[in-house]
Amino acid sequence: MASFRDRHRVSSILTLILCGVLAGCGDDPSAPVAGTAAVGPPGSLEGPFGHRGAWLASREGYPLDSNHGSEILRHMRGLGVNIVAVGQEVEMPSMRAPELKWGDGDAALRSFLRRARRAGLHSFLLPRIESPDFFKPPYPFRADIDFATKSEWGSFHANMERMVLHYARLAEAEGVAVFGLGLELKHSVRKFADFWRGLIAKVRRVYRGKITYSANWYDEWHGIEFWSDLDFIGVGAYFELKGPEPVGRATKAQLVERWSPIVAQLSAVAKRTGRPVLFTEVGYTGYVDCAERPWEWAGKAAKGIAIDHDVQARATGALMEIVRSREFFAGLFVWSFYTKPTLAAPWEYAVQGRPAEAALRRAYLRAN
């Protein structure tokens, strides 16, 4: 079985696909979007399943902040998506040092957020720490960020606060509906809950929208002490749906049933904290075993794992049924749409032009 670190490499690698071009996009943030009417934002996000969201990822040569991106935003709106998620890369040059770098891509980010609004979509902004160390053996990820001394933690948290408040102010200025304080910082959130409570209070002074934190599904989300200080319990929901029948032969109803123990845990935390659950990122590859190990993609082709987009669609349909039918779910963000969908490989976490897109459309338009 893959190691804990291997399980989560997908989050770091896919994030760079999404964020890597933002700093190089040069359109005027105030320029009109060709062929896009100023339709205004959609209706309220309040209530169960109110956030019918998806991520939009870029491809080289087709940046988020472009008319290609705007075309896909309009397509998403037509499917019933009412809120689009965007990550913003925050560079951590070394995991052994508390330094963070941010802000270079702000103009492109503002432009994208304005394009989303003109396409009739709310937005979710989630700054994401990225490091070159994530791509070197033993392939750590954000949950491995840890420091040995109080001084190092102090410097890291001071940098985190400056960075988060920077993007909170930007989110307020651009009318962002949901702001994420960070994601997968397991050691920080568990050891320093008081820091995070203080940060939440400071963000609320400069940002009037809803706030969440995106916790990893594996061993982080249920150990966070400050959920009640936030508006949502945010979870990157790559939960494993294992059972006696291989996923490739499981029906949608059987996949829904496999969600039951996970849903029970989520429901208990929602009841205890008085906060709804928001799946901040969730999706399935094109592989036939996609719901058994949804976090895994590397090396599967070499193992002879088959591509089956009908299985991806059944898994997506089961996911939608779970979130749509439970009162404590505020909604979800599906990974992912792409600015150039024809460049997505068959194995990728893509929905455009596949049966999974129809499953999403049925659930999202039914909720309207």
C-alpha positions as CSV (number, residue, x, y, z in Angstrom):
1,M,0.0,0.0,0.0
2,A,1.2,3.5,-0.8
3,S,2.7,5.5,2.0
4,F,0.9,8.4,3.7
5,R,3.0,10.9,1.8
6,D,2.3,9.2,-1.6
7,R,-1.4,9.4,-0.9
8,H,-1.3,13.1,-1.0
9,R,1.2,14.0,-3.7
10,V,-1.8,14.5,-6.1
11,S,-2.9,17.6,-4.2
12,S,0.4,19.3,-4.6
13,I,1.0,18.3,-8.2
14,L,-2.5,19.2,-9.4
15,T,-2.3,22.5,-7.6
16,L,0.6,23.6,-9.8
17,I,-1.4,22.9,-12.9
18,L,-4.1,25.3,-11.5
19,C,-1.8,28.0,-10.2
20,G,1.3,28.0,-12.2
21,V,0.3,30.5,-14.9
22,L,-1.4,33.1,-12.9
23,A,1.6,35.3,-12.4
24,G,2.3,35.4,-16.1
25,C,-1.2,36.6,-17.2
26,G,-1.1,40.1,-18.4
27,D,-4.7,41.1,-19.3
28,D,-6.0,44.4,-17.9
29,P,-8.2,43.4,-14.9
30,S,-10.8,46.0,-15.9
31,A,-11.0,45.0,-19.5
32,P,-14.3,43.6,-20.8
33,V,-14.5,39.9,-21.6
34,A,-15.2,39.3,-25.2
35,G,-18.7,37.9,-25.7
36,T,-19.7,38.0,-22.0
37,A,-22.7,39.9,-20.8
38,A,-22.6,41.4,-17.4
39,V,-25.2,38.9,-16.0
40,G,-24.4,39.5,-12.4
41,P,-23.9,36.9,-9.7
42,P,-26.4,34.0,-9.3
43,G,-28.7,33.6,-6.4
44,S,-28.0,32.9,-2.7
45,L,-25.5,30.4,-1.6
46,E,-27.3,29.8,1.7
47,G,-28.8,26.6,2.9
48,P,-28.0,22.9,2.2
49,F,-26.3,22.2,-1.1
50,G,-26.2,26.0,-1.7
51,H,-22.6,25.9,-2.9
52,R,-22.7,24.0,-6.2
53,G,-19.0,24.5,-7.0
54,A,-16.1,23.4,-9.2
55,W,-12.5,24.2,-9.6
56,L,-11.2,25.6,-12.8
57,A,-7.6,24.6,-13.7
58,S,-5.5,26.1,-16.5
59,R,-3.4,24.6,-19.2
60,E,-0.2,26.0,-20.6
61,G,-1.1,28.6,-23.2
62,Y,-4.7,28.8,-21.9
63,P,-4.5,30.8,-18.7
64,L,-7.4,31.3,-16.3
65,D,-7.2,35.0,-16.9
66,S,-8.1,34.8,-20.6
67,N,-11.1,34.5,-22.9
68,H,-10.5,30.8,-22.9
69,G,-11.1,30.8,-19.2
70,S,-14.1,33.0,-19.5
71,E,-15.6,30.6,-22.1
72,I,-15.3,27.7,-19.7
73,L,-16.8,29.8,-16.9
74,R,-19.9,30.4,-19.0
75,H,-20.0,26.7,-19.7
76,M,-19.8,25.9,-16.0
77,R,-22.7,28.4,-15.3
78,G,-24.8,26.6,-17.8
79,L,-24.3,23.3,-16.0
80,G,-25.7,24.8,-12.7
81,V,-22.3,25.7,-11.1
82,N,-22.9,28.8,-9.0
83,I,-19.4,29.2,-7.4
84,V,-16.0,28.7,-8.9
85,A,-12.9,27.9,-6.8
86,V,-9.4,29.3,-7.5
87,G,-6.2,28.6,-5.7
88,Q,-3.4,31.1,-5.4
89,E,0.1,29.9,-5.1
90,V,2.1,30.9,-2.0
91,E,5.8,29.9,-2.4
92,M,7.6,28.2,0.4
93,P,11.2,28.0,-0.9
94,S,12.2,25.4,1.7
95,M,10.1,23.4,4.1
96,R,13.0,23.7,6.6
97,A,12.6,27.5,6.7
98,P,9.5,29.6,7.6
99,E,9.8,32.0,4.7
100,L,6.8,32.5,2.5
101,K,6.5,34.6,-0.7
102,W,3.2,35.9,-2.2
103,G,1.6,38.6,-4.2
104,D,3.3,38.4,-7.6
105,G,0.1,37.2,-9.3
106,D,-2.4,39.6,-7.7
107,A,-3.3,41.4,-10.9
108,A,-4.1,38.2,-12.8
109,L,-6.0,36.9,-9.8
110,R,-8.1,40.1,-9.6
111,S,-8.8,39.8,-13.3
112,F,-10.0,36.2,-13.0
113,L,-12.3,37.0,-10.1
114,R,-13.8,39.8,-12.1
115,R,-14.3,37.6,-15.1
116,A,-16.0,35.0,-12.9
117,R,-18.4,37.6,-11.5
118,R,-19.2,38.8,-15.0
119,A,-19.9,35.2,-16.0
120,G,-22.5,35.1,-13.2
121,L,-20.5,33.0,-10.7
122,H,-19.6,33.6,-7.1
123,S,-16.0,32.7,-6.1
124,F,-14.0,30.8,-3.5
125,L,-10.4,31.9,-3.0
126,L,-8.0,29.5,-1.3
127,P,-4.3,30.5,-1.0
128,R,-2.2,27.3,-1.2
129,I,1.4,26.8,0.0
130,E,3.6,25.2,-2.7
131,S,7.3,24.2,-2.3
132,P,9.9,22.7,-4.6
133,D,10.5,20.2,-1.8
134,F,7.1,18.6,-2.6
135,F,8.6,17.3,-5.8
136,K,11.7,15.7,-4.3
137,P,12.0,12.3,-2.5
138,P,10.4,11.4,-0.1
139,Y,7.7,13.7,-1.6
140,P,6.4,15.5,1.4
141,F,3.3,17.7,1.3
142,R,1.8,20.5,3.4
143,A,0.9,18.3,6.3
144,D,4.6,17.6,6.7
145,I,5.5,21.2,7.4
146,D,6.8,21.2,10.9
147,F,9.5,23.1,12.9
148,A,11.6,22.1,15.8
149,T,11.7,25.4,17.7
150,K,9.3,27.9,19.1
151,S,11.1,30.7,17.2
152,E,10.7,29.0,13.8
153,W,7.0,28.5,14.5
154,G,6.6,32.1,15.5
155,S,8.2,33.3,12.2
156,F,6.1,30.9,10.2
157,H,2.9,32.1,11.8
158,A,3.8,35.7,11.5
159,N,4.3,35.1,7.7
160,M,1.1,33.2,7.5
161,E,-0.8,36.0,9.2
162,R,0.6,38.6,6.8
163,M,-0.1,36.4,3.8
164,V,-3.7,35.5,4.8
165,L,-4.6,39.1,5.7
166,H,-3.2,40.2,2.3
167,Y,-5.5,37.8,0.4
168,A,-8.5,38.5,2.8
169,R,-8.3,42.2,1.9
170,L,-8.1,41.3,-1.8
171,A,-11.1,38.9,-1.4
172,E,-13.1,41.7,0.3
173,A,-12.2,44.2,-2.5
174,E,-13.2,41.7,-5.2
175,G,-16.4,40.5,-3.7
176,V,-15.2,36.9,-3.0
177,A,-18.0,34.8,-1.4
178,V,-15.9,32.3,0.5
179,F,-12.3,32.6,1.7
180,G,-10.1,29.8,2.8
181,L,-7.4,30.5,5.4
182,G,-5.2,27.6,4.2
183,L,-5.1,23.9,3.7
184,E,-3.5,20.7,5.0
185,L,-1.3,22.4,7.7
186,K,-1.9,19.6,10.1
187,H,0.9,20.3,12.6
188,S,0.2,24.0,12.8
189,V,-3.6,23.7,13.3
190,R,-3.2,20.9,15.9
191,K,-0.4,22.4,17.9
192,F,-1.5,26.1,17.7
193,A,-5.3,26.3,17.7
194,D,-5.1,29.7,19.6
195,F,-3.1,31.2,16.7
196,W,-5.8,30.1,14.3
197,R,-8.6,31.5,16.4
198,G,-6.8,34.8,16.6
199,L,-6.2,34.8,12.8
200,I,-9.9,34.1,12.2
201,A,-10.8,37.1,14.3
202,K,-8.4,39.3,12.4
203,V,-9.7,38.1,9.0
204,R,-13.2,38.9,10.1
205,R,-12.2,42.5,10.7
206,V,-11.1,43.0,7.0
207,Y,-13.3,40.5,5.2
208,R,-17.1,40.2,5.4
209,G,-17.7,36.9,3.5
210,K,-17.8,33.4,4.7
211,I,-14.6,31.7,6.0
212,T,-13.3,28.2,6.1
213,Y,-10.2,26.1,6.3
214,S,-9.5,23.1,4.0
215,A,-8.5,20.1,6.1
216,N,-7.1,16.9,4.6
217,W,-9.5,13.9,4.6
218,Y,-7.0,11.4,6.0
219,D,-6.2,12.3,9.6
220,E,-6.7,16.0,10.0
221,W,-10.2,17.2,9.7
222,H,-11.7,15.5,12.8
223,G,-8.9,16.8,15.1
224,I,-9.4,20.5,14.5
225,E,-10.5,22.5,17.5
226,F,-11.6,25.7,15.9
227,W,-14.4,24.6,13.5
228,S,-17.0,26.5,15.5
229,D,-15.0,29.8,14.9
230,L,-15.4,29.3,11.1
231,D,-18.5,29.3,8.9
232,F,-17.9,25.9,7.4
233,I,-16.1,22.6,8.2
234,G,-13.9,22.5,5.1
235,V,-12.7,19.1,3.9
236,G,-10.6,18.0,0.9
237,A,-12.8,14.9,0.6
238,Y,-10.8,12.2,-1.2
239,F,-12.3,9.5,1.1
240,E,-11.9,5.8,0.1
241,L,-15.1,4.0,-0.9
242,K,-14.0,0.4,-0.3
243,G,-16.3,-2.6,-0.2
244,P,-16.6,-6.3,-1.1
245,E,-17.4,-5.5,-4.7
246,P,-14.8,-3.7,-6.8
247,V,-15.7,-0.2,-7.6
248,G,-15.8,-1.0,-11.3
249,R,-18.7,-3.4,-10.7
250,A,-20.4,-1.4,-7.9
251,T,-23.7,0.3,-8.6
252,K,-24.4,3.9,-7.7
253,A,-26.6,2.7,-4.8
254,Q,-23.7,0.6,-3.5
255,L,-21.4,3.5,-3.7
256,V,-23.8,5.7,-1.8
257,E,-24.0,3.0,0.9
258,R,-20.2,3.0,1.2
259,W,-20.4,6.7,2.1
260,S,-22.5,5.9,5.2
261,P,-19.7,5.5,7.8
262,I,-18.0,8.6,6.5
263,V,-21.2,10.6,6.5
264,A,-21.9,9.5,10.1
265,Q,-18.5,11.0,11.2
266,L,-19.1,14.2,9.3
267,S,-22.6,14.6,10.7
268,A,-21.4,14.1,14.3
269,V,-18.8,16.9,13.9
270,A,-21.3,19.2,12.2
271,K,-23.8,18.6,15.1
272,R,-21.1,19.1,17.8
273,T,-19.8,22.4,16.3
274,G,-23.0,23.8,14.8
275,R,-21.3,24.3,11.4
276,P,-22.2,22.7,8.0
277,V,-19.7,20.7,6.0
278,L,-18.2,22.0,2.8
279,F,-16.2,19.7,0.6
280,T,-13.5,22.2,-0.5
281,E,-12.1,19.7,-3.1
282,V,-13.3,16.4,-4.3
283,G,-13.1,14.4,-7.5
284,Y,-12.3,11.2,-9.3
285,T,-9.8,10.1,-11.9
286,G,-10.8,8.3,-15.1
287,Y,-9.4,5.0,-13.8
288,V,-11.7,2.1,-13.1
289,D,-10.8,2.0,-9.4
290,C,-11.2,5.8,-9.0
291,A,-13.5,5.7,-5.9
292,E,-11.4,3.1,-4.0
293,R,-8.3,5.3,-4.0
294,P,-9.4,8.7,-5.3
295,W,-6.2,10.4,-4.1
296,E,-4.0,8.1,-6.2
297,W,-3.1,8.6,-9.9
298,A,0.6,8.1,-10.3
299,G,1.9,4.8,-11.8
300,K,-1.5,3.4,-12.5
301,A,-1.1,3.1,-16.2
302,A,2.1,1.0,-15.7
303,K,0.1,-1.3,-13.5
304,G,-2.4,-1.9,-16.2
305,I,-5.3,-0.1,-14.4
306,A,-8.0,0.5,-17.0
307,I,-9.7,3.7,-17.9
308,D,-13.5,3.7,-17.4
309,H,-15.3,7.0,-17.5
310,D,-18.6,5.4,-16.7
311,V,-17.3,4.4,-13.3
312,Q,-16.1,7.9,-12.8
313,A,-19.6,9.1,-13.6
314,R,-21.2,6.6,-11.1
315,A,-18.8,7.8,-8.4
316,T,-19.6,11.4,-9.2
317,G,-23.3,10.6,-9.1
318,A,-23.0,8.9,-5.7
319,L,-21.1,11.9,-4.4
320,M,-23.7,14.3,-5.6
321,E,-26.5,12.2,-4.0
322,I,-24.7,12.2,-0.6
323,V,-24.1,15.9,-0.5
324,R,-27.5,16.9,-2.1
325,S,-29.6,14.8,0.3
326,R,-28.0,15.7,3.7
327,E,-29.0,18.9,5.5
328,F,-25.6,19.4,7.1
329,F,-23.8,19.7,3.7
330,A,-23.3,23.3,2.5
331,G,-22.1,22.0,-0.8
332,L,-18.9,20.9,-2.6
333,F,-16.2,21.9,-5.2
334,V,-15.5,19.3,-7.8
335,W,-12.0,18.9,-9.1
336,S,-11.9,19.9,-12.0
337,F,-12.8,21.8,-15.1
338,Y,-10.0,22.9,-17.5
339,T,-9.4,26.0,-19.7
340,K,-8.6,23.6,-22.6
341,P,-10.4,20.4,-21.9
342,T,-9.2,18.6,-25.0
343,L,-5.7,18.6,-23.4
344,A,-6.8,16.6,-20.4
345,A,-5.5,13.0,-20.5
346,P,-8.1,10.2,-20.2
347,W,-6.9,9.4,-16.6
348,E,-7.2,13.0,-15.3
349,Y,-9.6,14.4,-12.7
350,A,-11.6,16.0,-15.5
351,V,-15.4,16.1,-16.1
352,Q,-15.8,18.1,-19.3
353,G,-17.2,16.0,-22.2
354,R,-17.5,12.9,-20.0
355,P,-20.4,11.1,-18.5
356,A,-19.4,12.7,-15.1
357,E,-20.4,16.1,-16.5
358,A,-23.9,14.9,-17.0
359,A,-24.0,13.6,-13.4
360,L,-22.9,17.0,-12.2
361,R,-25.4,18.8,-14.4
362,R,-28.3,16.7,-13.2
363,A,-27.5,17.3,-9.5
364,Y,-26.8,21.0,-9.9
365,L,-29.6,22.0,-12.1
366,R,-32.1,20.0,-10.1
367,A,-31.1,22.1,-7.1
368,N,-31.9,25.4,-8.8
